[in-house]
Amino acid sequence: MRARNQTRGDTGSTDPASSPEAPDGARAVLDGPEINRALTRIAHEVLERTKGGRHVTLLGIPSRGVPLAQRLARRIERVEDLKVPTGSLDITMYRDDLRLAPARALGRTEIPAGGLDDRVVVLVDDVLFSGRTVRAALDALGDLGRPRAVQLAVLVDRGHRELPIRADYVGKNLPTSLRENVTVRLTETDGHDAVLLGPARPRPGATEGND
């Protein structure tokens, strides 16, 4: 967790299953237009649940949660004519597997100028799997402010939770096996939009979708 024409921003691109970067044996379960529709629905759900979004701050979890948060902010602005503060939250130093995993490059934490106190913070990530990335994000938030509430938006929920964490907004619930891997590709980071499902390939420094 394909569109036909490659463009920048909120649109998709060519067939993900035939992309040279696609993992062996992977198949597309979401293409660019489907991702766009899922994000549009999430944006409307955020507005409805937060009564217009006036107190919302969107924080993307690097790497792909950041462009997803930016896309949601653009959609909310189009609907409500409201600029939603948007930033990023690096959770590297809060991970519970930090001492077990290879050295990781630090991402960027960028908190909007107004801060997080008394805000409804919506964490945005690409894939929800074990829940450990979200737990780390909650720990990181505790060092940065005291939000009024914290919610979670994910493009794909693949199940297999190890912690009592659930998403408030989900683009697609995707039942998976532990022998499968979910790969999210976005135009901003990968040149095209797609969610691919394929055989699991253990690798160092796995992300939320694969840990």
C-alpha positions as CSV (number, residue, x, y, z in Angstrom):
1,M,0.0,0.0,0.0
2,R,-1.5,2.3,-12.4
3,A,-2.3,5.5,-13.6
4,R,-1.6,5.9,-17.2
5,N,0.2,9.3,-17.4
6,Q,3.2,10.2,-15.3
7,T,2.8,13.5,-13.6
8,R,3.9,15.2,-10.4
9,G,1.9,15.9,-7.3
10,D,-1.3,14.0,-6.6
11,T,-1.4,11.8,-9.8
12,G,0.0,8.4,-10.6
13,S,2.1,7.1,-13.4
14,T,2.8,3.9,-15.4
15,D,2.1,0.3,-14.6
16,P,3.7,-0.5,-11.2
17,A,4.0,-4.2,-11.8
18,S,6.2,-3.6,-14.8
19,S,8.4,-1.0,-13.2
20,P,12.1,-2.0,-13.0
21,E,12.1,-1.1,-9.3
22,A,9.2,-3.4,-8.5
23,P,10.1,-6.3,-6.2
24,D,10.1,-9.8,-7.9
25,G,6.7,-11.4,-7.8
26,A,4.9,-8.2,-6.7
27,R,1.5,-7.3,-8.0
28,A,-0.3,-3.9,-7.8
29,V,-3.2,-3.7,-5.3
30,L,-3.7,0.0,-5.6
31,D,-2.8,2.3,-8.6
32,G,-2.4,6.0,-8.7
33,P,-6.1,7.0,-9.2
34,E,-7.1,4.6,-6.4
35,I,-4.6,6.1,-4.1
36,N,-5.9,9.6,-5.0
37,R,-9.5,8.5,-4.2
38,A,-8.5,7.0,-0.9
39,L,-6.7,10.2,0.2
40,T,-9.7,12.3,-0.9
41,R,-11.9,10.2,1.3
42,I,-9.6,10.4,4.3
43,A,-9.4,14.2,3.9
44,H,-13.2,14.4,4.1
45,E,-13.3,12.0,7.1
46,V,-10.7,14.2,8.9
47,L,-12.8,17.3,8.3
48,E,-16.0,15.6,9.5
49,R,-14.5,14.0,12.6
50,T,-12.7,17.2,13.6
51,K,-15.6,19.5,12.8
52,G,-14.0,21.5,10.0
53,G,-10.3,20.9,10.8
54,R,-9.6,24.2,12.5
55,H,-7.4,22.7,15.1
56,V,-5.8,20.0,13.0
57,T,-2.0,19.6,12.5
58,L,-0.8,16.9,10.1
59,L,2.5,15.2,10.9
60,G,3.9,12.8,8.4
61,I,6.2,10.0,9.5
62,P,9.2,9.8,7.2
63,S,9.7,8.9,4.6
64,R,6.4,8.4,2.7
65,G,4.1,9.7,5.4
66,V,5.4,13.2,4.8
67,P,4.2,13.5,1.1
68,L,1.0,11.8,2.1
69,A,0.4,14.4,4.8
70,Q,1.1,17.2,2.3
71,R,-1.4,15.7,-0.1
72,L,-4.0,15.5,2.6
73,A,-3.3,19.1,3.5
74,R,-3.9,20.2,-0.1
75,R,-7.2,18.3,-0.3
76,I,-8.4,19.9,2.9
77,E,-7.5,23.3,1.6
78,R,-9.5,22.7,-1.6
79,V,-12.6,21.6,0.4
80,E,-12.5,24.1,3.3
81,D,-10.2,26.9,2.0
82,L,-8.2,26.1,5.2
83,K,-4.4,25.9,5.3
84,V,-3.7,23.0,7.7
85,P,-0.3,23.2,9.5
86,T,1.8,20.3,8.2
87,G,5.2,18.9,9.3
88,S,7.2,15.7,9.8
89,L,8.1,13.6,12.8
90,D,11.2,11.4,12.7
91,I,10.9,8.5,15.1
92,T,14.3,6.9,14.6
93,M,15.7,7.5,18.1
94,Y,12.4,6.3,19.7
95,R,12.3,2.9,18.0
96,D,12.3,-0.1,20.3
97,D,14.6,-2.1,17.9
98,L,17.3,0.6,17.7
99,R,19.9,-1.4,19.4
100,L,19.1,-4.5,17.3
101,A,19.0,-2.9,13.9
102,P,21.8,-1.5,11.8
103,A,22.6,2.2,12.0
104,R,19.8,4.3,10.6
105,A,20.0,7.7,9.0
106,L,18.1,10.3,11.0
107,G,15.1,11.8,9.3
108,R,13.7,15.3,9.7
109,T,11.4,16.5,12.4
110,E,9.7,19.7,11.4
111,I,7.0,21.1,13.7
112,P,4.8,23.9,12.4
113,A,5.4,27.4,13.9
114,G,2.2,27.2,16.1
115,G,3.5,24.1,17.9
116,L,1.5,21.1,19.0
117,D,-0.1,22.2,22.3
118,D,-3.9,21.9,22.2
119,R,-3.9,20.8,18.6
120,V,-5.5,17.7,17.1
121,V,-2.4,16.0,15.7
122,V,-3.1,13.6,12.9
123,L,-0.1,11.3,12.4
124,V,0.2,10.1,8.8
125,D,2.0,7.0,7.6
126,D,2.0,4.8,4.5
127,V,1.5,1.3,6.1
128,L,0.3,0.2,9.5
129,F,1.6,-3.2,10.4
130,S,3.0,-4.1,13.9
131,G,2.1,-0.7,15.4
132,R,5.6,-0.2,16.7
133,T,6.4,2.8,14.5
134,V,3.2,4.5,15.8
135,R,4.2,3.7,19.4
136,A,7.6,5.4,18.7
137,A,5.8,8.4,17.2
138,L,3.6,8.8,20.3
139,D,6.8,8.7,22.4
140,A,8.4,11.4,20.2
141,L,5.3,13.5,20.4
142,G,5.5,13.5,24.2
143,D,8.8,15.3,24.0
144,L,7.5,18.0,21.6
145,G,4.2,19.2,23.2
146,R,0.8,18.2,24.6
147,P,-1.7,17.8,21.8
148,R,-5.4,18.0,22.6
149,A,-5.8,14.6,20.8
150,V,-3.7,12.3,18.6
151,Q,-5.2,10.5,15.6
152,L,-3.7,8.2,13.0
153,A,-4.2,8.1,9.2
154,V,-2.6,5.4,7.1
155,L,-2.8,4.6,3.4
156,V,-2.8,0.8,4.0
157,D,-3.6,-1.2,7.1
158,R,-2.2,-4.7,6.5
159,G,-3.1,-6.2,9.9
160,H,-0.8,-8.3,12.2
161,R,-0.7,-5.8,15.1
162,E,1.7,-6.5,18.0
163,L,0.5,-3.5,20.1
164,P,-3.1,-2.2,20.9
165,I,-3.0,0.5,18.2
166,R,-5.5,1.2,15.5
167,A,-5.9,3.8,12.7
168,D,-8.6,6.4,12.8
169,Y,-8.5,6.8,9.0
170,V,-7.6,4.0,6.6
171,G,-7.2,4.2,2.8
172,K,-7.4,0.5,2.3
173,N,-7.6,-2.5,4.7
174,L,-5.4,-5.1,3.0
175,P,-5.4,-8.6,4.6
176,T,-1.9,-10.0,4.2
177,S,0.2,-13.0,5.2
178,L,3.4,-12.6,7.3
179,R,5.0,-14.1,4.2
180,E,4.0,-11.1,2.2
181,N,5.5,-7.6,1.9
182,V,3.6,-4.4,1.2
183,T,5.6,-1.7,-0.8
184,V,4.2,1.8,-1.2
185,R,5.5,3.9,-4.1
186,L,4.8,7.6,-4.3
187,T,5.5,10.1,-7.1
188,E,7.4,12.4,-4.7
189,T,9.8,9.7,-3.6
190,D,9.7,7.0,-6.3
191,G,8.5,8.7,-9.5
192,H,5.1,6.9,-9.5
193,D,2.1,6.0,-7.3
194,A,1.4,2.4,-6.4
195,V,0.9,-0.1,-3.6
196,L,2.5,-3.5,-4.3
197,L,2.0,-6.8,-2.6
198,G,4.7,-9.4,-3.0
199,P,6.8,-12.1,-1.2
200,A,8.5,-10.9,1.9
201,R,12.2,-10.3,1.7
202,P,13.9,-9.8,5.0
203,R,16.2,-6.9,4.9
204,P,18.1,-4.7,7.3
205,G,16.3,-1.5,8.5
206,A,12.8,-2.7,7.5
207,T,10.1,-0.1,7.7
208,E,6.7,-0.3,9.3
209,G,5.3,-2.2,6.3
210,N,7.8,-4.9,6.6
211,D,9.1,-5.2,10.2
